[in-house]
Amino acid sequence: FQAGTGRHSQLWREQGLPSNCHQLLPLPEPPGGVMMFADSAIIWLSQVHRYGLAVNPEAQRAQCLALDFEDGPADLSLSLQGAKAAVLESSFSGAPLRICLSLSSGDLYLLGLQLS
């Protein structure tokens, strides 16, 4: 955003995002992009990648975005409502990017994102 002129540049645009997305986490390069957290899914978007992970059965019904959607384990039934996430470390030498996810229940999860 250029304060002097009031203009801005659009880097990229996504339409059809779930309406219950509540956190957008920018990711360092690599892999880059953003991690989005909705009540029933974790979504990774970049200019070239679009992936989602269902964390409960509601994710497939609420899916609005055309992306490569993976079902979590069959017994996975998490609610990400009120969850918070933070990048723990940048990836280096092929190590996965690590993200700490804290649920409103107090449970902590460690997410790893690695390009293959």
VMD Tcl script that builds the backbone (N, CA, C; Angstrom):
set m [mol new atoms 348]
animate dup $m
set s [atomselect $m all]
$s set {name element resname resid chain x y z} {
  {N N PHE 1 A 0.839 -1.163 0.000}
  {CA C PHE 1 A 0.000 0.000 0.000}
  {C C PHE 1 A 0.890 1.233 0.000}
  {N N GLN 2 A 0.632 2.136 -0.891}
  {CA C GLN 2 A 1.380 3.380 -0.970}
  {C C GLN 2 A 0.558 4.482 -0.312}
  {N N ALA 3 A 0.980 4.884 0.888}
  {CA C ALA 3 A 0.208 5.840 1.676}
  {C C ALA 3 A 0.029 7.175 0.957}
  {N N GLY 4 A 1.048 7.615 0.230}
  {CA C GLY 4 A 0.980 8.911 -0.440}
  {C C GLY 4 A -0.064 8.970 -1.535}
  {N N THR 5 A -0.227 7.904 -2.266}
  {CA C THR 5 A -1.167 7.899 -3.390}
  {C C THR 5 A -2.454 7.139 -3.084}
  {N N GLY 6 A -2.430 6.323 -2.040}
  {CA C GLY 6 A -3.613 5.516 -1.718}
  {C C GLY 6 A -3.791 4.332 -2.645}
  {N N ARG 7 A -2.754 3.998 -3.388}
  {CA C ARG 7 A -2.827 2.883 -4.337}
  {C C ARG 7 A -2.182 1.633 -3.734}
  {N N HIS 8 A -2.534 0.513 -4.304}
  {CA C HIS 8 A -1.943 -0.751 -3.873}
  {C C HIS 8 A -1.773 -1.658 -5.082}
  {N N SER 9 A -0.873 -2.617 -4.937}
  {CA C SER 9 A -0.642 -3.608 -5.991}
  {C C SER 9 A -1.213 -4.941 -5.533}
  {N N GLN 10 A -1.877 -5.629 -6.431}
  {CA C GLN 10 A -2.429 -6.941 -6.118}
  {C C GLN 10 A -1.398 -7.992 -6.493}
  {N N LEU 11 A -0.977 -8.809 -5.518}
  {CA C LEU 11 A 0.013 -9.848 -5.777}
  {C C LEU 11 A -0.627 -11.092 -6.367}
  {N N TRP 12 A -1.717 -11.537 -5.753}
  {CA C TRP 12 A -2.509 -12.594 -6.327}
  {C C TRP 12 A -3.871 -12.605 -5.685}
  {N N ARG 13 A -4.801 -13.316 -6.325}
  {CA C ARG 13 A -6.192 -13.286 -5.877}
  {C C ARG 13 A -6.725 -14.710 -5.818}
  {N N GLU 14 A -7.514 -15.000 -4.772}
  {CA C GLU 14 A -8.193 -16.282 -4.645}
  {C C GLU 14 A -9.669 -16.016 -4.402}
  {N N GLN 15 A -10.497 -16.777 -5.080}
  {CA C GLN 15 A -11.937 -16.675 -4.876}
  {C C GLN 15 A -12.447 -18.010 -4.362}
  {N N GLY 16 A -13.586 -18.004 -3.714}
  {CA C GLY 16 A -14.208 -19.240 -3.264}
  {C C GLY 16 A -13.620 -19.804 -1.988}
  {N N LEU 17 A -13.001 -18.956 -1.179}
  {CA C LEU 17 A -12.448 -19.437 0.084}
  {C C LEU 17 A -13.580 -19.739 1.055}
  {N N PRO 18 A -13.390 -20.728 1.940}
  {CA C PRO 18 A -14.433 -21.007 2.932}
  {C C PRO 18 A -14.716 -19.764 3.770}
  {N N SER 19 A -15.959 -19.556 4.109}
  {CA C SER 19 A -16.342 -18.365 4.865}
  {C C SER 19 A -15.906 -18.415 6.322}
  {N N ASN 20 A -15.502 -19.603 6.802}
  {CA C ASN 20 A -15.106 -19.716 8.203}
  {C C ASN 20 A -13.588 -19.733 8.404}
  {N N CYS 21 A -12.836 -19.209 7.446}
  {CA C CYS 21 A -11.391 -19.064 7.620}
  {C C CYS 21 A -11.142 -17.977 8.660}
  {N N HIS 22 A -10.300 -18.272 9.641}
  {CA C HIS 22 A -10.116 -17.324 10.729}
  {C C HIS 22 A -8.678 -16.916 10.965}
  {N N GLN 23 A -7.716 -17.565 10.284}
  {CA C GLN 23 A -6.331 -17.121 10.430}
  {C C GLN 23 A -5.595 -17.334 9.114}
  {N N LEU 24 A -4.786 -16.357 8.787}
  {CA C LEU 24 A -3.942 -16.388 7.597}
  {C C LEU 24 A -2.510 -16.251 8.081}
  {N N LEU 25 A -1.688 -17.269 7.826}
  {CA C LEU 25 A -0.312 -17.298 8.317}
  {C C LEU 25 A 0.647 -17.238 7.127}
  {N N PRO 26 A 1.376 -16.133 6.953}
  {CA C PRO 26 A 2.357 -16.072 5.855}
  {C C PRO 26 A 3.509 -17.035 6.136}
  {N N LEU 27 A 3.954 -17.730 5.099}
  {CA C LEU 27 A 5.023 -18.714 5.240}
  {C C LEU 27 A 6.290 -18.223 4.558}
  {N N PRO 28 A 7.449 -18.423 5.197}
  {CA C PRO 28 A 8.711 -18.016 4.574}
  {C C PRO 28 A 9.050 -18.941 3.400}
  {N N GLU 29 A 9.900 -18.450 2.519}
  {CA C GLU 29 A 10.398 -19.266 1.394}
  {C C GLU 29 A 11.502 -20.181 1.887}
  {N N PRO 30 A 11.674 -21.376 1.373}
  {CA C PRO 30 A 10.591 -22.167 0.813}
  {C C PRO 30 A 9.705 -22.708 1.917}
  {N N PRO 31 A 8.533 -23.034 1.733}
  {CA C PRO 31 A 7.767 -23.169 0.505}
  {C C PRO 31 A 7.034 -21.902 0.098}
  {N N GLY 32 A 6.901 -20.927 0.995}
  {CA C GLY 32 A 6.210 -19.690 0.659}
  {C C GLY 32 A 4.706 -19.850 0.650}
  {N N GLY 33 A 4.029 -18.800 0.287}
  {CA C GLY 33 A 2.577 -18.812 0.260}
  {C C GLY 33 A 2.005 -18.496 1.631}
  {N N VAL 34 A 0.785 -18.948 1.854}
  {CA C VAL 34 A 0.101 -18.729 3.119}
  {C C VAL 34 A -0.578 -20.019 3.565}
  {N N MET 35 A -0.678 -20.192 4.862}
  {CA C MET 35 A -1.444 -21.281 5.446}
  {C C MET 35 A -2.709 -20.643 6.008}
  {N N MET 36 A -3.855 -21.181 5.612}
  {CA C MET 36 A -5.137 -20.669 6.097}
  {C C MET 36 A -5.763 -21.719 6.994}
  {N N PHE 37 A -6.407 -21.248 8.038}
  {CA C PHE 37 A -7.057 -22.149 8.976}
  {C C PHE 37 A -8.546 -21.846 8.980}
  {N N ALA 38 A -9.346 -22.849 8.632}
  {CA C ALA 38 A -10.798 -22.773 8.701}
  {C C ALA 38 A -11.235 -23.701 9.833}
  {N N ASP 39 A -12.501 -23.683 10.187}
  {CA C ASP 39 A -12.971 -24.505 11.301}
  {C C ASP 39 A -12.738 -25.995 11.072}
  {N N SER 40 A -12.752 -26.432 9.810}
  {CA C SER 40 A -12.649 -27.866 9.545}
  {C C SER 40 A -11.545 -28.229 8.549}
  {N N ALA 41 A -10.654 -27.292 8.233}
  {CA C ALA 41 A -9.610 -27.589 7.255}
  {C C ALA 41 A -8.405 -26.678 7.435}
  {N N ILE 42 A -7.267 -27.212 7.010}
  {CA C ILE 42 A -6.034 -26.441 6.918}
  {C C ILE 42 A -5.733 -26.324 5.432}
  {N N ILE 43 A -5.538 -25.124 4.947}
  {CA C ILE 43 A -5.367 -24.890 3.515}
  {C C ILE 43 A -4.050 -24.163 3.276}
  {N N TRP 44 A -3.244 -24.699 2.345}
  {CA C TRP 44 A -1.989 -24.049 1.955}
  {C C TRP 44 A -2.158 -23.525 0.541}
  {N N LEU 45 A -1.952 -22.228 0.378}
  {CA C LEU 45 A -2.074 -21.591 -0.926}
  {C C LEU 45 A -0.792 -20.844 -1.265}
  {N N SER 46 A -0.401 -20.941 -2.507}
  {CA C SER 46 A 0.654 -20.088 -3.050}
  {C C SER 46 A 0.243 -19.782 -4.480}
  {N N GLN 47 A 1.089 -19.095 -5.187}
  {CA C GLN 47 A 0.740 -18.777 -6.567}
  {C C GLN 47 A 0.730 -20.022 -7.447}
  {N N VAL 48 A 1.370 -21.110 -6.999}
  {CA C VAL 48 A 1.407 -22.339 -7.800}
  {C C VAL 48 A 0.848 -23.558 -7.080}
  {N N HIS 49 A 0.571 -23.494 -5.785}
  {CA C HIS 49 A 0.090 -24.641 -5.023}
  {C C HIS 49 A -1.250 -24.315 -4.374}
  {N N ARG 50 A -2.110 -25.340 -4.296}
  {CA C ARG 50 A -3.411 -25.231 -3.638}
  {C C ARG 50 A -3.728 -26.591 -3.029}
  {N N TYR 51 A -3.500 -26.722 -1.751}
  {CA C TYR 51 A -3.747 -27.993 -1.066}
  {C C TYR 51 A -4.550 -27.754 0.196}
  {N N GLY 52 A -5.333 -28.756 0.582}
  {CA C GLY 52 A -6.101 -28.678 1.810}
  {C C GLY 52 A -6.053 -29.999 2.552}
  {N N LEU 53 A -6.198 -29.946 3.854}
  {CA C LEU 53 A -6.261 -31.123 4.702}
  {C C LEU 53 A -7.531 -31.040 5.527}
  {N N ALA 54 A -8.409 -32.022 5.361}
  {CA C ALA 54 A -9.642 -32.081 6.137}
  {C C ALA 54 A -9.302 -32.571 7.537}
  {N N VAL 55 A -9.753 -31.854 8.552}
  {CA C VAL 55 A -9.488 -32.282 9.930}
  {C C VAL 55 A -10.750 -32.804 10.612}
  {N N ASN 56 A -11.870 -32.796 9.898}
  {CA C ASN 56 A -13.096 -33.432 10.371}
  {C C ASN 56 A -14.020 -33.642 9.170}
  {N N PRO 57 A -15.077 -34.432 9.328}
  {CA C PRO 57 A -15.949 -34.754 8.179}
  {C C PRO 57 A -16.646 -33.549 7.561}
  {N N GLU 58 A -16.783 -32.454 8.274}
  {CA C GLU 58 A -17.454 -31.269 7.733}
  {C C GLU 58 A -16.673 -30.618 6.593}
  {N N ALA 59 A -15.382 -30.850 6.513}
  {CA C ALA 59 A -14.535 -30.161 5.527}
  {C C ALA 59 A -14.973 -30.440 4.099}
  {N N GLN 60 A -15.282 -31.677 3.778}
  {CA C GLN 60 A -15.657 -32.002 2.405}
  {C C GLN 60 A -16.980 -31.350 2.022}
  {N N ARG 61 A -17.919 -31.265 2.971}
  {CA C ARG 61 A -19.210 -30.638 2.677}
  {C C ARG 61 A -19.070 -29.136 2.502}
  {N N ALA 62 A -18.164 -28.525 3.235}
  {CA C ALA 62 A -18.005 -27.073 3.203}
  {C C ALA 62 A -16.987 -26.614 2.170}
  {N N GLN 63 A -16.420 -27.561 1.427}
  {CA C GLN 63 A -15.353 -27.209 0.494}
  {C C GLN 63 A -15.885 -26.280 -0.595}
  {N N CYS 64 A -15.306 -25.108 -0.683}
  {CA C CYS 64 A -15.703 -24.116 -1.686}
  {C C CYS 64 A -14.619 -23.940 -2.739}
  {N N LEU 65 A -13.410 -24.267 -2.375}
  {CA C LEU 65 A -12.248 -23.982 -3.195}
  {C C LEU 65 A -11.858 -25.216 -4.000}
  {N N ALA 66 A -11.597 -25.062 -5.282}
  {CA C ALA 66 A -11.141 -26.183 -6.097}
  {C C ALA 66 A -9.655 -26.386 -5.829}
  {N N LEU 67 A -9.346 -27.367 -4.974}
  {CA C LEU 67 A -7.953 -27.626 -4.637}
  {C C LEU 67 A -7.753 -29.104 -4.425}
  {N N ASP 68 A -6.513 -29.515 -4.309}
  {CA C ASP 68 A -6.185 -30.906 -4.012}
  {C C ASP 68 A -6.466 -31.115 -2.531}
  {N N PHE 69 A -7.575 -31.798 -2.212}
  {CA C PHE 69 A -8.025 -31.949 -0.833}
  {C C PHE 69 A -7.729 -33.354 -0.359}
  {N N GLU 70 A -7.044 -33.441 0.756}
  {CA C GLU 70 A -6.716 -34.732 1.347}
  {C C GLU 70 A -7.560 -34.941 2.588}
  {N N ASP 71 A -8.074 -36.159 2.753}
  {CA C ASP 71 A -8.749 -36.502 3.991}
  {C C ASP 71 A -7.693 -36.790 5.033}
  {N N GLY 72 A -7.932 -36.327 6.241}
  {CA C GLY 72 A -7.066 -36.687 7.353}
  {C C GLY 72 A -7.334 -38.125 7.723}
  {N N PRO 73 A -6.654 -38.644 8.729}
  {CA C PRO 73 A -6.944 -40.005 9.196}
  {C C PRO 73 A -8.429 -40.144 9.519}
  {N N ALA 74 A -8.980 -41.343 9.310}
  {CA C ALA 74 A -10.416 -41.569 9.474}
  {C C ALA 74 A -10.922 -41.184 10.856}
  {N N ASP 75 A -10.099 -41.341 11.869}
  {CA C ASP 75 A -10.547 -41.037 13.226}
  {C C ASP 75 A -10.255 -39.589 13.636}
  {N N LEU 76 A -9.758 -38.780 12.710}
  {CA C LEU 76 A -9.440 -37.389 13.019}
  {C C LEU 76 A -10.727 -36.573 13.057}
  {N N SER 77 A -10.972 -35.934 14.171}
  {CA C SER 77 A -12.171 -35.123 14.323}
  {C C SER 77 A -11.831 -33.908 15.173}
  {N N LEU 78 A -11.116 -32.972 14.567}
  {CA C LEU 78 A -10.698 -31.760 15.264}
  {C C LEU 78 A -11.579 -30.592 14.864}
  {N N SER 79 A -11.718 -29.654 15.754}
  {CA C SER 79 A -12.328 -28.380 15.418}
  {C C SER 79 A -11.244 -27.325 15.552}
  {N N LEU 80 A -11.024 -26.584 14.495}
  {CA C LEU 80 A -10.003 -25.540 14.516}
  {C C LEU 80 A -10.586 -24.182 14.889}
  {N N GLN 81 A -11.852 -24.157 15.282}
  {CA C GLN 81 A -12.462 -22.894 15.684}
  {C C GLN 81 A -11.714 -22.354 16.901}
  {N N GLY 82 A -11.206 -21.144 16.780}
  {CA C GLY 82 A -10.453 -20.516 17.860}
  {C C GLY 82 A -9.002 -20.948 17.938}
  {N N ALA 83 A -8.541 -21.771 17.002}
  {CA C ALA 83 A -7.146 -22.226 17.006}
  {C C ALA 83 A -6.213 -21.098 16.587}
  {N N LYS 84 A -4.976 -21.167 17.041}
  {CA C LYS 84 A -3.935 -20.202 16.672}
  {C C LYS 84 A -2.719 -20.969 16.186}
  {N N ALA 85 A -2.003 -20.397 15.232}
  {CA C ALA 85 A -0.827 -21.047 14.675}
  {C C ALA 85 A 0.320 -20.057 14.549}
  {N N ALA 86 A 1.539 -20.594 14.621}
  {CA C ALA 86 A 2.738 -19.765 14.465}
  {C C ALA 86 A 3.834 -20.614 13.828}
  {N N VAL 87 A 4.625 -19.988 12.955}
  {CA C VAL 87 A 5.777 -20.658 12.353}
  {C C VAL 87 A 6.862 -20.761 13.421}
  {N N LEU 88 A 7.405 -21.978 13.621}
  {CA C LEU 88 A 8.438 -22.183 14.626}
  {C C LEU 88 A 9.830 -21.950 14.076}
  {N N GLU 89 A 10.041 -22.381 12.843}
  {CA C GLU 89 A 11.372 -22.230 12.245}
  {C C GLU 89 A 11.227 -22.273 10.737}
  {N N SER 90 A 12.136 -21.633 10.073}
  {CA C SER 90 A 12.162 -21.702 8.617}
  {C C SER 90 A 12.800 -23.012 8.200}
  {N N SER 91 A 12.395 -23.493 7.039}
  {CA C SER 91 A 12.985 -24.739 6.556}
  {C C SER 91 A 14.377 -24.467 6.000}
  {N N PHE 92 A 15.238 -25.429 6.135}
  {CA C PHE 92 A 16.596 -25.324 5.607}
  {C C PHE 92 A 17.065 -26.717 5.242}
  {N N SER 93 A 17.899 -26.817 4.269}
  {CA C SER 93 A 18.490 -28.087 3.837}
  {C C SER 93 A 17.462 -29.192 3.671}
  {N N GLY 94 A 16.314 -28.878 3.123}
  {CA C GLY 94 A 15.304 -29.891 2.875}
  {C C GLY 94 A 14.459 -30.260 4.078}
  {N N ALA 95 A 14.708 -29.665 5.236}
  {CA C ALA 95 A 13.891 -29.952 6.421}
  {C C ALA 95 A 12.508 -29.322 6.238}
  {N N PRO 96 A 11.462 -29.959 6.762}
  {CA C PRO 96 A 10.128 -29.380 6.606}
  {C C PRO 96 A 9.963 -28.098 7.411}
  {N N LEU 97 A 9.110 -27.233 6.913}
  {CA C LEU 97 A 8.727 -26.044 7.650}
  {C C LEU 97 A 7.866 -26.506 8.822}
  {N N ARG 98 A 8.101 -25.999 10.018}
  {CA C ARG 98 A 7.366 -26.438 11.207}
  {C C ARG 98 A 6.449 -25.313 11.700}
  {N N ILE 99 A 5.218 -25.714 11.968}
  {CA C ILE 99 A 4.191 -24.793 12.445}
  {C C ILE 99 A 3.563 -25.384 13.690}
  {N N CYS 100 A 3.455 -24.577 14.737}
  {CA C CYS 100 A 2.799 -25.002 15.964}
  {C C CYS 100 A 1.338 -24.568 15.897}
  {N N LEU 101 A 0.442 -25.513 16.130}
  {CA C LEU 101 A -0.986 -25.243 16.105}
  {C C LEU 101 A -1.550 -25.493 17.492}
  {N N SER 102 A -2.162 -24.477 18.078}
  {CA C SER 102 A -2.764 -24.571 19.405}
  {C C SER 102 A -4.279 -24.492 19.262}
  {N N LEU 103 A -4.967 -25.535 19.717}
  {CA C LEU 103 A -6.425 -25.565 19.647}
  {C C LEU 103 A -7.025 -24.870 20.866}
  {N N SER 104 A -8.277 -24.479 20.759}
  {CA C SER 104 A -8.933 -23.808 21.885}
  {C C SER 104 A -9.063 -24.736 23.090}
  {N N SER 105 A -8.950 -26.048 22.872}
  {CA C SER 105 A -9.002 -27.024 23.969}
  {C C SER 105 A -7.702 -27.061 24.764}
  {N N GLY 106 A -6.655 -26.437 24.210}
  {CA C GLY 106 A -5.340 -26.467 24.842}
  {C C GLY 106 A -4.411 -27.484 24.223}
  {N N ASP 107 A -4.907 -28.338 23.332}
  {CA C ASP 107 A -4.063 -29.318 22.650}
  {C C ASP 107 A -3.115 -28.615 21.692}
  {N N LEU 108 A -1.887 -29.119 21.611}
  {CA C LEU 108 A -0.886 -28.581 20.689}
  {C C LEU 108 A -0.560 -29.615 19.629}
  {N N TYR 109 A -0.406 -29.162 18.396}
  {CA C TYR 109 A -0.020 -30.021 17.294}
  {C C TYR 109 A 1.165 -29.384 16.576}
  {N N LEU 110 A 2.042 -30.206 16.065}
  {CA C LEU 110 A 3.168 -29.748 15.279}
  {C C LEU 110 A 2.925 -30.159 13.840}
  {N N LEU 111 A 2.804 -29.177 12.969}
  {CA C LEU 111 A 2.582 -29.428 11.540}
  {C C LEU 111 A 3.907 -29.324 10.816}
  {N N GLY 112 A 4.114 -30.172 9.838}
  {CA C GLY 112 A 5.298 -30.090 8.990}
  {C C GLY 112 A 4.868 -29.947 7.541}
  {N N LEU 113 A 5.468 -29.023 6.835}
  {CA C LEU 113 A 5.167 -28.813 5.417}
  {C C LEU 113 A 6.471 -28.942 4.654}
  {N N GLN 114 A 6.499 -29.925 3.779}
  {CA C GLN 114 A 7.711 -30.175 3.003}
  {C C GLN 114 A 7.344 -30.426 1.561}
  {N N LEU 115 A 8.029 -29.781 0.645}
  {CA C LEU 115 A 7.816 -30.009 -0.770}
  {C C LEU 115 A 8.538 -31.262 -1.182}
  {N N SER 116 A 7.879 -32.038 -2.050}
  {CA C SER 116 A 8.530 -33.267 -2.535}
  {C C SER 116 A 8.966 -33.106 -3.969}
}
mol reanalyze $m
mol bondsrecalc $m
mol representation Tube
mol addrep $m
